[in-house]
Amino acid sequence: MNIVRKEISLPDGRVITLETGKLAKQADGAVMATIGNTMVLATVCSAKEAVPGTDFMPLTVEYKEKFASAGRFPGGFTRREGKASDYEILIARLIDRALRPLFPANYHADTFVNVTMYSADGVDMPESIAGLAASAALACSDIPFEGPISEVRVARVNGEYVVNPTFAQCEDADIELVVAATLDNIMMVEGEMKEVSEAEMLEAIRVAHEAIKPQCQAQLEMMAEYGKTVKREYCHEENDEELRQAVHDACYQKAYAQATSADTDKHHREEAFSAIRDEFKSQFTEEELETKGPLIDRYYQDVEKEAMRRAVLDEGKRLDGRKTTEIRPIWCEVSPLPGPHGSSIFTRGETQSLSTVTLGTKRDEKIVDEALIQGSDRFLLHYNFPPFATGEARPMRGVGRREIGHGNLACRALKNMVPKDFPYCVRVVSDILESNGSSSMATVCAGTLALMDAGVPIKKPVSGIAMGLISENKGTNYAILSDILGDEDHLGDMDFKTTGTRDGLTACQMDIKVDGLSYEILENALAQAHEGRMYILDKMLEVMPEPRKDLKPHAPRIVSFIIPKELIGAVIGPGGKIIQGIQTESGAVVSIDEIEEGGQVEVASNNKESLDKAVSMIKAIVALPEVGETYSATVKSIMPYGCFVEFMPGKEGLLHISEIDWKRYETMDETGISEGDKIDVKLLEIDEKTGKFKLSARVLKQKPEGYQEPERRQRAPRAEGGERGRNNDRPRHNGEADGARLRRH
């Protein structure tokens, strides 16, 4: 076996190992990447030929975490891994976005990259080396690839930048970015921040790139040692250069005129551009178009792209006539829907989000059960993009990877703005009703307004903007575009999205499609994005300057308080009997979590009466009996010498026959008391040794005039042997039963 191993040192001394030639040798490329006891295997396979008619790169990236890697069983009835979780999809998207731009433009063979975590120590984050493993697998194959690349996660912890931080370090980070890059260029950035400046984010990117360079160099050395420097030959496109030139000559000026016409209607622009292509096609017969039609379509796309880019670079004219820094018209509305706990509409140009907020209890939290991550999420954001948003006539299906990715970006932008002590579970749903430009950034803006409309006391409002870049000659001539259109996204060399408050960034996403982009250009682009964000934020605050002071009337109310840790069991009861009874009787939802300070109790209900009843029932259970207090007691059982009563939830005591009334009773039958009766009693004393309660009902009644306490009977002297002489032959069973009863109480 030709086994090749490479070791890469991280700045903090940890070592990443890459190994190929040992596992999955029938794949086109396979590399095992290891850090600590965490190991991921990346494999890549690509078809030898392209499917006829394919004019794009059909790349599929999958990331999977095996539960066995952490010594765990998967959940569910089948006890095996199922479809990819949202978390796994998000990691796969990070790898995909870094790799996809580096395949040759004319390579169209089906290509599959699979990255699987086979071992994990719960310390190092496996996704930090997943992109590196995928690129190394491509490097050690004969698949054409213009890499290598690597991905690292960089976090700032206590002011220090850490490359590929551990799970524990990420808990304390105020910057957390995933950065992908080649030896020379940044390719992709995504992450979240806690209100940091653009300069601080750029510094994190620089740190990440410096760590990536030796990882790329190691892959080049590995590729050479493994003997994969020569890549496979392929021919996936048949071109007609004469036809390409004819399309350009006939269509370019018309396309340029349309690109500079300042047409503000998306569909009208699309029809106008299509008409230019159709006019050119009209000179050919149907038989000729069977072979030339797809080529004309492809060549005309290149003409359109060139015309749009030249209009921006030469004349500073965008498709809809805006200046490069200009934001499209914005209008917002809050509370358009009466049913949700909060709602808003945010419209920017031809992009519109209708967002709702639902407030829930602990029962509504999302349960997280990944191979390495278990717990729950109290802040959820779901993003939906139906086909009608772009005027497409096709059915609505399930949520796709794009929707999961866009929703995750908006979630990162907003989640840290919800106070940690806010007791509600929060779900934001953004439905995109119209789209031409960044709908994820519209989601951030609409989500902020909906949260404020719901009365969620967010720390600060958040806005977001999507930016674009068109450049030539390695950045010597460029234009930065604020609030890009969908077409500008496709034709540009970079698109990036930033979200933040007035005081700093909260999330970002960046995809770079051009070589040699300088940090100076990035700095200028981020500065222009900041100006755009502030403009959008001001427009939002005109409609909703601050969160509502109170929740909507139909929103659930939650009361939270702490009880002593030793009383948690008393509230829950055996098998949950007590807490279930409280919920049934009151109609409220009750949950208890054990925390360091004691038991955190949350009581939620849409009805104040229901809420108050549940709270009073719980507080009655955890309340401590006080000597001298009067209680309404319930008779639980009748004994010859008195009755046992429950005067507080879970607190019972003996009401002796002599303490029922000032009148003397010989038997309990004379009292007329039955089980279930209510009696007012006063707590006279708590025995310090036994904890028994001395109760009296008679002290609460008027003492008869001239009343005298009856004389106590004298006890008989003890007989020989230590036993009392009197009653020495009395059967003991009743006394034993009564004593046992007393001991229980």
MOQUI-V987675 format. One record per pair of residues at least 24 apart in sequence whose ideal C-beta (glycine too) atoms are under 6 Angstrom apart, sorted by the first residue. I is the first residue (numbers start at 1). GAP is how many residues later the second one is. Records with the same first field share a line. If there is no record, write none. Layout:
I=GAP, GAP
//
This chain:
4=218, 221, 222
6=212, 216
8=206, 207, 210
10=153
11=152
18=118
20=120, 206
28=113, 115
29=108, 109, 111, 112
30=107
31=102, 105, 106
33=96, 99, 100
35=89, 94
36=85, 87, 88
37=82, 84
38=82, 83, 86, 88
39=79, 80
40=75, 77, 86, 89, 90, 93
41=75, 77
42=73, 91, 92, 95
43=71, 94
44=69, 93, 94, 97
45=67
46=63, 65, 97
47=62, 63
50=58, 59, 186
54=54
55=243
57=46
58=52
59=41, 52
60=52
61=31, 34, 35, 52
62=30, 52
63=25, 28, 29, 52, 67
64=52
65=52, 306
66=52
67=304
69=48, 49, 50, 51
70=50, 301, 302
75=294
86=318
87=283
89=312, 315
90=318
91=36
93=312
94=84
95=35, 36, 39
97=91, 414
98=33, 51, 53, 82, 89, 90
101=412
102=43, 44, 45
104=40
106=130, 131
107=37
108=128
120=252
122=250
123=43
124=42
128=25, 36
131=49
132=83
136=83
139=80, 84
140=86, 88
142=89, 90
144=87
148=68, 71
149=31, 33, 38
150=62, 65, 66
151=29
152=27, 56, 59, 60
153=25
154=50, 53, 54
161=46
163=48
175=29
177=27
179=26, 29
181=28, 31
183=30, 33
185=330
186=326
187=325
188=323
189=321
190=319
192=220, 315
193=312, 313
194=222
195=306, 308, 309
196=308, 309
197=307
198=328
201=304
240=55
243=52
244=55
247=49, 52, 53
248=55
250=30
251=25, 29, 52
252=51
255=48, 49, 52
256=51
259=48, 49, 52
260=51, 57
262=59
264=56
266=84, 170
273=31
305=186
308=183
309=161, 182
312=158, 167
313=166
319=166, 168
324=155, 157
325=157
327=156, 205, 208
328=155
330=209
332=208, 211
334=115, 119, 210
335=118
341=113, 211, 214
342=108, 111, 112
343=107
344=102, 105, 106, 109
346=96, 99, 100
348=94
350=84, 86
351=84, 85, 86, 88, 91
352=81, 82
353=77, 79, 89, 90, 93
354=77, 79
355=75, 91, 92, 95
356=73
357=71, 93, 94, 97
358=69
359=65, 196, 197
360=65
361=228, 243
362=229, 240
364=61
365=60
378=47
379=36, 39, 47
380=47
381=26, 29, 30, 47
382=25, 47
383=24, 47, 60
384=47
385=47
389=43, 45, 46
390=45
406=34
409=31, 100
410=30, 33, 34
412=95
413=31, 49, 86, 93, 94
414=33, 48
417=41, 42, 45
423=135, 137, 179
436=49, 50
437=48
438=28, 59
441=24, 25, 56
444=55
445=95
449=95
452=92, 95
455=92, 93, 95, 96
457=90
460=41
462=37, 39, 44
463=70, 73, 74
464=35
465=64, 67, 68
466=31
467=29, 58, 62
468=24, 27
469=24, 25
474=42
475=41, 42, 43, 46
480=45, 48
482=50
498=31
556=48, 50
557=54
558=44, 46
559=44, 56
560=42
561=40
562=35, 36, 38
563=35, 36, 38, 59
564=34
565=33, 34
567=55
568=24, 31
570=51, 80
571=47, 50
582=32, 35
586=24, 27, 28
588=26
590=24
620=29
621=28, 29
625=26, 58
627=56
629=54
630=52
631=50
632=46, 48
633=46, 48
635=38, 40, 42
638=30
643=30
647=34
652=93
653=40, 42
655=40
659=37, 39
660=37
661=37
662=36, 41, 42, 45
//
